[in-house]
Amino acid sequence: MNLHYLIQEPKIIHEKNPVLILLHGYGSNEEDLFSFAPELPDDSYVISVRAPYDLQPYGHAWYAIHFDADENKFSDNEQAKESVTLISSFIDEIVKQYPIDTKNVTLIGFSQGAILSYATALTYPEKIAKVVALSGYFNQDILPEVIDTKAISHLKFFVSHGTVDQVIPVDWARKAKPALENLGLEVAYHEYPIGHGVAPQNFFDFKNWLLR
């Protein structure tokens, strides 16, 4: 496997089961979002993936974030695109290894993981059905130059953000809904009175969205 991961097998077995792929944020690891696993739908594989770049002294990242002398932040968009390709290859590997319904693959990303979930779904729409983007933003710079609106028309998005997020401003997150709707896509958008994290109500709302 090209990426390290944790897996929870489905409690209800079908011939082919859905899969929920969890993508953590900058500086975290695969154990972070895996804490959601016991509460997620019983018929799904839950696979939590570790990002490829090691940070010091601990944690992992999907791509580097650089600061200049004025403390402006820059994302390494080339590394981000490489991680999108890695996630796509990882999906190919797990659907070969486990009896997964290839028409029912959901990405659940937090922060950097959410940013890459948008990009992976829009770059490889044939591999993804749904995206849950938690506390991230829509980075146009890591998307394909031309997006085939017919090929992406089945995609569904749940987007949420904290109104007092100190890491990624809520104004950035709010741009995702119109950007996706301009591509003809269905978006459920929610805000919660919290910082950079997932409130219990947020979890409850996206779980219900998945069950629908």
Secondary structure, DSSP 4 states (H G I P E B T S, - for coil): --S-EEEE--SS--SSEEEEEEE--TTB-HHHHHTTGGGS-TTSEEEEE--SEE-SSS-EESS-EEE-TT--EEE-HHHHHHHHHHHHHHHHHHHHHS-EEEEEEEEEEETHHHHHHHHHHHHSGGG-SEEEEES----GGGS-SS--TTTTTT-EEEEEEETT-SSS-HHHHHTHHHHHHHTT-EEEEEEES-SSS--HHHHHHHHHHHH-
